[in-house]
Amino acid sequence: MSTKLLLHTEQTLDNAARAALNHQLQAELGGETHLEPSSKPHLLFASHDPARATSQQLLAVLQKQGLSARFVDL
């Protein structure tokens, strides 16, 4: 089962950058991990399988790729 988290980013990602980042996330954390845009350019929805990767691992991959992001509580 996939969990969806909201991320606040300092950068905005265009479609190509988000696709490249999704590829990296899937390679490191598994195929169910991906980012989706929201209606706000600085917010992203991140989906992942908590049985395969923690939210902190997801955040670490994003930071390793140069993205400044943090989770937003809903």
LINVENFEN-V61318 format. One record per backbone hydrogen bond with DSSP energy under -1.0 kcal/mol. CO is the residue of the C=O (numbers start at 1). NH is the residue of the N-H. If there is no record, write none. Layout:
co = <CO:CO>
nh = <NH:NH>
//
This chain:
co = <3:5:6:7:8:14:15:16:17:18:19:20:21:22:23:24:25:26:30:34:36:40:42:44:45:46:47:48:49:49:54:55:56:57:58:59:60:61:62:63:68:70>
nh = <48:46:72:44:70:18:19:20:21:22:23:24:25:26:27:28:29:30:33:47:45:43:9:7:36:5:34:3:52:53:58:59:60:61:62:63:64:65:67:66:10:8>
//
